[in-house]
Amino acid sequence: MGNTNANSNAPPSPGRWTSSGQDAASKQIHIRTDQANGFYFTGELLTGSVEIPVAYFQNYLNNKNHRKAPDTLIQQLLSNDIVIELVGDAIYSAEVDAAADSDGHSQHQVNVCRQRCFVTLNQESARQSMPSTNQNETSFDQTTTTTTTVARSSDIQTSALPTAIKGIFQLQIPDDLPPSLFNNRPPSVSYTLELNLSSSRYRYQIPLVLSSKGPIPHPTTNVELNNNAINQHNIHLQASTTKRFYRPGEQISVRLNYLNPHQRLIRSITVTLIQFYRVHNDQYRLQLDGKEWTFDLSTMSPQREWVGETLLQLPYQPLQASYSNQSVGTTQRIECELDYRILIELNEKKGDDIHLLLPSILVTYQKGT
């Protein structure tokens, strides 16, 4: 047996983004979800909260130079529906005429989800957040955006006002959505929660990570997977795994052996765990784990038979479950799939290399029965 080397290139856990805004007040707008890491399964009920600083509405009123009483205007703003929307977009590239760009590809974006819900405001905090005309009077200089507050002579005490208006929301995540797929180039699938305010042209959003729970394993289908191949020099390579269904964080046992009747020189054998996904016709492969056996040809005699076994590591949550090929999209329909494959490569010194692909394993969050 040769030397065994290991390497891992598992995807990092996604980070949480802050809501986006354009000024000091809008940057204080917060969207929070009940899952701190933003990881959800399709079909789940998502619960969250929204916090909007009163200063945001005050800045809006100042910029608009309204002449109405501030409390009346803020009430009008709050009477409009505040909407939270789950937005999913798939990005992929397609081959076009070579004259289109430098590499003959064009990037496309297709919306795969738009699920809306309304924010229910905390009426008590909203009521208390209104400026009280019995305590102070706010006037707006029509030539500037500054605000001058004049306390009435009858005011002896003023109560501290809450700094933010709060609300809650619940959103049902649709079933059968493709999983989040992270990549710095197409293809990719991303989801965001977006807050829409009628008083703003900006979008305030945070990312979500979606996954299905995967296929449900059945006792009769959780069987050993195997495959074999023979090259022109009669080298026979065989490989197998102990089962088909796996959960995130599990190890995959891979057994392999070759028969080399003519004692050809073998340089190395590698086993690689690959996450494969496709959006439309755009494909991408990410190596999750891998092992390699190298053989010192200067000291080792060619072997007629060789046997090896190794463990490949699946990353933990939030690893996406396997997603069978499905057609998705709100206006345009495209196909998406997510698959996990094990590739075995035998490298012969002088001759025909062997590339062996095992049947796909299925990653699922369901427990076996």
Residue pairs with C-beta under 8 A, 6 or more apart in sequence:
1 293
1 306
1 308
2 268
2 269
2 293
2 294
2 295
2 296
2 300
3 293
3 294
3 296
4 291
4 292
4 293
4 310
5 291
5 292
5 294
6 289
6 290
6 291
6 292
7 289
7 290
7 292
8 288
8 289
8 290
8 313
9 286
9 287
9 288
9 289
9 290
10 288
10 289
10 313
10 315
11 182
11 275
11 286
11 288
11 315
11 319
13 37
13 318
14 37
14 38
14 39
14 180
14 182
14 207
14 209
14 318
16 36
16 37
16 38
16 206
16 207
17 205
17 206
17 207
18 206
19 27
19 29
19 30
19 31
19 195
19 204
19 205
19 206
20 202
20 203
20 204
20 205
21 27
21 28
21 29
21 202
21 204
22 202
23 59
24 55
25 53
25 55
25 56
25 58
25 59
26 56
26 59
26 200
26 202
26 204
28 51
28 53
28 55
28 56
28 164
29 50
29 51
29 52
29 53
29 56
29 195
29 204
30 49
30 50
30 51
31 48
31 49
31 50
31 84
31 193
31 195
31 204
31 205
31 206
32 48
32 49
32 50
32 51
33 46
33 47
33 48
33 193
33 206
33 208
34 46
34 47
34 48
35 46
37 209
37 318
38 206
38 207
38 208
38 209
39 208
39 209
39 211
39 317
39 318
40 46
40 173
40 208
40 209
40 210
40 211
41 173
41 210
41 211
41 212
41 213
41 365
42 173
42 174
42 175
42 176
42 177
42 210
42 211
42 212
42 213
43 172
43 173
43 174
43 175
44 173
45 170
45 171
45 172
45 173
46 86
46 170
46 171
46 172
46 173
46 208
47 168
47 169
47 170
48 84
48 168
48 169
48 170
48 171
48 193
49 166
49 167
49 168
49 169
50 82
50 84
50 119
50 166
50 167
50 168
50 169
50 195
51 164
51 165
51 166
52 164
52 165
52 166
52 167
52 197
53 163
53 164
53 165
54 74
54 129
54 161
54 162
54 163
54 164
54 165
55 163
57 73
57 74
57 77
57 165
57 199
58 70
58 147
60 77
60 199
60 200
61 70
61 73
61 74
61 140
62 140
62 145
62 146
62 147
63 145
65 140
65 142
65 145
66 73
66 140
67 140
67 142
69 133
69 138
70 131
70 138
71 130
71 131
71 132
71 133
74 129
74 130
74 131
75 130
77 198
77 199
78 121
78 126
78 165
80 198
80 199
81 118
81 119
81 198
82 118
82 119
82 121
82 167
82 195
82 196
82 197
83 116
83 117
83 118
83 119
83 195
83 196
84 116
84 117
84 118
84 119
84 169
84 171
84 193
84 194
84 195
84 196
85 114
85 115
85 116
85 117
85 193
85 194
85 196
86 113
86 114
86 115
86 116
86 171
86 173
86 191
86 192
86 193
86 194
86 208
87 111
87 113
87 114
87 191
87 192
87 193
87 194
87 205
88 111
88 112
88 113
88 114
88 177
88 178
88 189
88 190
88 191
88 210
89 109
89 110
89 111
89 112
89 189
89 190
90 109
90 110
90 111
90 112
90 178
90 187
90 188
90 189
90 279
90 280
90 328
90 329
90 334
90 336
91 107
91 108
91 109
91 110
91 186
91 187
91 188
91 189
91 190
91 279
92 107
92 108
92 110
92 186
92 187
92 279
92 280
92 281
92 282
92 334
93 105
93 106
93 107
93 108
93 186
93 187
93 282
94 105
94 106
94 108
94 280
94 281
94 282
95 104
95 105
96 104
96 105
96 106
97 104
98 104
100 106
107 186
108 280
110 280
110 329
110 331
110 332
110 334
111 329
111 330
111 331
112 177
112 178
112 189
112 328
112 329
112 330
112 334
112 336
113 174
113 177
113 191
113 330
114 330
115 171
115 172
115 173
115 174
116 171
117 169
117 170
117 171
117 172
118 169
119 167
119 168
119 169
119 195
120 167
120 168
120 169
121 165
121 166
121 167
122 165
122 166
122 167
122 168
125 162
125 164
125 165
125 166
126 165
128 161
128 162
129 161
129 162
129 164
129 165
131 138
131 161
132 159
134 155
135 151
135 152
135 155
135 158
135 159
136 149
136 150
136 151
136 152
136 155
136 158
137 149
137 150
137 151
137 152
138 147
138 148
138 149
139 147
139 148
139 150
140 147
141 147
141 148
151 158
171 193
173 210
176 212
176 326
176 328
177 191
177 210
177 212
177 328
178 189
178 279
178 323
178 326
178 328
178 336
178 338
179 189
179 210
179 211
179 212
179 320
179 321
179 323
179 338
180 189
180 190
180 191
180 208
180 209
180 210
180 211
180 320
181 187
181 188
181 189
181 190
181 277
181 279
181 284
181 320
181 338
182 188
182 190
183 284
183 286
185 284
186 279
186 282
187 277
187 278
187 279
187 280
187 282
187 283
187 284
188 279
189 279
189 336
190 207
191 207
191 208
191 209
191 210
192 205
192 206
192 207
192 208
193 205
193 206
193 207
193 208
194 203
194 204
194 205
195 203
195 204
195 205
196 203
197 204
209 318
211 318
211 319
211 320
211 321
211 365
212 320
212 321
212 323
213 321
213 364
213 365
213 366
214 321
214 322
214 362
214 363
214 364
214 365
214 366
215 245
215 321
215 322
215 324
215 362
215 364
215 366
216 364
216 366
217 244
217 245
217 362
217 364
217 366
217 368
217 369
218 369
219 368
219 369
221 244
221 245
222 243
222 244
222 245
222 368
223 243
223 244
224 240
224 241
224 242
224 243
225 240
225 241
225 243
225 244
225 358
225 359
225 361
226 238
226 239
226 240
226 241
226 358
227 238
227 239
227 240
227 356
227 357
227 358
227 359
228 236
228 237
228 238
228 239
228 356
229 236
229 237
229 354
229 355
229 356
230 236
230 237
230 354
231 237
231 346
231 348
231 351
231 352
231 353
231 354
232 351
232 352
233 262
233 264
233 348
233 351
233 352
234 261
234 262
235 258
235 259
235 260
235 262
235 264
235 266
235 346
235 348
235 354
236 258
236 259
237 256
237 257
237 258
237 344
237 346
237 354
237 356
238 256
238 257
238 258
239 254
239 255
239 256
239 271
239 342
239 344
239 356
239 358
240 254
240 255
240 256
240 358
241 252
241 253
241 254
241 255
241 342
241 358
241 361
242 253
244 359
244 361
244 362
245 361
245 362
245 364
245 368
246 252
246 314
246 340
246 361
246 362
246 363
246 364
247 314
247 363
247 364
247 365
247 367
248 314
248 315
248 316
248 317
248 318
248 319
248 363
248 365
249 314
249 315
249 316
249 317
249 319
250 314
251 311
251 312
251 313
251 314
252 273
252 311
252 312
252 313
252 314
252 342
252 361
253 309
253 310
253 311
254 271
254 309
254 310
254 311
254 312
254 342
254 344
254 358
255 307
255 308
255 309
256 269
256 271
256 307
256 308
256 309
256 344
257 305
257 306
257 307
257 308
258 266
258 269
258 305
258 306
258 346
259 304
259 305
260 266
260 302
260 303
260 304
260 305
260 306
261 304
263 301
263 302
263 303
263 304
264 302
264 348
264 349
264 350
264 351
265 297
265 302
265 348
265 349
265 350
266 295
266 302
266 303
266 306
266 346
266 347
266 348
266 349
267 294
267 295
267 297
267 347
267 348
267 349
268 292
268 293
268 294
268 295
268 346
268 347
269 292
269 293
269 306
269 308
269 344
269 345
269 346
269 347
270 290
270 291
270 292
270 293
270 343
270 344
270 345
270 347
271 290
271 291
271 292
271 310
271 312
271 342
271 343
271 344
272 287
272 289
272 290
272 342
272 343
272 344
272 345
273 287
273 288
273 289
273 290
273 312
273 313
273 314
273 340
273 341
273 342
274 285
274 286
274 287
274 288
274 340
274 341
274 342
274 343
275 285
275 286
275 288
275 338
275 339
275 340
276 283
276 284
276 285
276 338
276 339
276 340
276 341
277 283
277 284
277 323
277 336
277 337
277 338
277 339
278 284
278 325
278 335
278 336
278 337
279 334
279 335
279 336
280 334
280 335
280 336
288 312
288 313
288 314
288 315
288 340
289 312
289 313
289 314
290 312
291 310
291 312
293 308
297 349
312 342
314 340
314 363
319 363
320 338
320 363
321 338
321 363
321 364
321 365
322 338
322 339
322 340
322 360
322 361
322 362
322 363
322 364
323 336
323 337
323 338
324 337
325 335
325 336
325 337
326 335
326 336
326 337
327 333
327 334
327 335
328 334
328 335
328 336
339 360
340 360
340 361
340 362
340 363
341 357
341 358
341 360
341 361
342 357
342 358
342 361
343 355
343 356
343 357
343 358
344 354
344 355
344 356
344 357
344 358
345 353
345 354
345 355
345 356
346 353
346 354
346 356
347 353
348 354
